[in-house]
Amino acid sequence: MDRKEFTKRCLADALIELLKEKEFNQISINDITTKSGFSRMSYYRNFDSVDDILDYYLDFKTSEFLEAINVTLEDVKLDEYMRRLFTFLGTKECREVSSLLMKRGLFNRIGKEFDKRFRVQIPRLKSYYYGFIAGGTFNAYKLWVIHDYKEDPEEIVKAIVDPNYWKQMM
């Protein structure tokens, strides 16, 4: 990791730590630079706003996930992709950050990341499918967070993609 990327990650980590203590709109540039140990100049070299830091954080965490699973929705069946996704989202770090963003009223920022990542350059008609998948997956994830992760990832996947799941439940 180069120095610029290291600086950005430290600033982003500082923002996440500060969200544990303060509301998003109460966090200042000074708070972030003090917490991270970097100067205001470092902040301004890398970001235009505190919003940019949160967007960066969500982007790099999503990139980590995509790198870790090393497949796309085109490569595997929907159930396998969802299994990998919800297993990742169920990790301790993801749970903590997602719960924190929910508490601070910022959870919908994750939805923007879902939209961005699910709808890469695809034909127009296929975009409806990916839009449906992105929105449905995000809303299932949001409910999982609201319900405090009571179900395991496998149960979530079955509820989403297995048509026989609901027949058994009734």
QUIJO-V176923 format. One record per backbone hydrogen bond with DSSP energy under -1.0 kcal/mol. CO is the residue of the C=O (numbers start at 1). NH is the residue of the N-H. E is the energy in kcal/mol with one decimal. If there is no record, write none. Layout:
co=[CO & CO]
nh=[NH & NH]
e=[E & E]
This chain:
co=[2 & 3 & 4 & 5 & 6 & 7 & 8 & 9 & 10 & 11 & 12 & 13 & 14 & 15 & 17 & 18 & 18 & 23 & 24 & 28 & 29 & 30 & 31 & 32 & 33 & 39 & 40 & 41 & 43 & 43 & 49 & 50 & 51 & 52 & 53 & 54 & 55 & 56 & 57 & 58 & 59 & 60 & 61 & 62 & 63 & 64 & 65 & 66 & 72 & 72 & 77 & 78 & 79 & 80 & 81 & 82 & 83 & 84 & 85 & 86 & 88 & 91 & 92 & 93 & 94 & 95 & 96 & 97 & 98 & 99 & 100 & 101 & 102 & 106 & 107 & 108 & 109 & 110 & 111 & 112 & 113 & 114 & 115 & 123 & 125 & 126 & 127 & 128 & 129 & 130 & 131 & 132 & 133 & 134 & 135 & 136 & 137 & 138 & 139 & 140 & 141 & 142 & 143 & 144 & 145 & 152 & 153 & 154 & 155 & 156 & 157 & 158 & 162 & 164 & 165]
nh=[6 & 7 & 8 & 9 & 10 & 11 & 12 & 13 & 14 & 15 & 16 & 17 & 18 & 19 & 20 & 21 & 22 & 26 & 27 & 32 & 33 & 34 & 35 & 36 & 37 & 43 & 44 & 45 & 46 & 47 & 53 & 54 & 55 & 56 & 57 & 58 & 59 & 60 & 61 & 62 & 63 & 64 & 65 & 66 & 67 & 68 & 69 & 70 & 75 & 76 & 81 & 82 & 83 & 84 & 85 & 86 & 87 & 88 & 89 & 90 & 91 & 95 & 96 & 97 & 98 & 99 & 100 & 101 & 102 & 103 & 104 & 106 & 105 & 109 & 110 & 112 & 113 & 114 & 115 & 116 & 117 & 118 & 119 & 127 & 128 & 130 & 131 & 132 & 133 & 134 & 135 & 136 & 137 & 138 & 139 & 140 & 141 & 142 & 143 & 144 & 145 & 146 & 147 & 149 & 148 & 156 & 157 & 158 & 159 & 160 & 161 & 162 & 165 & 168 & 169]
e=[-2.4 & -2.6 & -2.3 & -2.4 & -2.3 & -2.4 & -2.4 & -2.9 & -2.1 & -2.0 & -2.2 & -2.3 & -2.5 & -2.0 & -1.0 & -1.6 & -2.5 & -1.6 & -1.6 & -2.0 & -2.8 & -2.5 & -2.5 & -2.4 & -1.8 & -1.7 & -2.8 & -1.9 & -1.1 & -2.8 & -1.1 & -1.8 & -2.5 & -2.5 & -2.7 & -2.5 & -2.3 & -2.9 & -2.2 & -2.0 & -2.3 & -2.0 & -2.0 & -2.6 & -2.4 & -2.4 & -2.5 & -1.7 & -1.1 & -1.2 & -2.3 & -2.8 & -2.2 & -2.3 & -2.6 & -3.2 & -1.9 & -2.0 & -2.9 & -1.2 & -1.8 & -2.8 & -2.5 & -2.5 & -2.9 & -2.6 & -2.1 & -2.8 & -2.4 & -2.5 & -2.0 & -3.4 & -1.4 & -1.8 & -2.0 & -1.3 & -1.2 & -2.3 & -2.5 & -2.4 & -2.5 & -2.7 & -1.8 & -1.4 & -1.0 & -2.2 & -2.5 & -2.3 & -2.7 & -2.9 & -2.5 & -2.7 & -2.7 & -2.5 & -2.4 & -2.3 & -2.6 & -2.8 & -2.2 & -2.1 & -2.3 & -2.7 & -2.7 & -3.1 & -1.9 & -1.8 & -2.5 & -2.3 & -2.3 & -1.7 & -2.9 & -1.9 & -1.3 & -1.8 & -1.2]
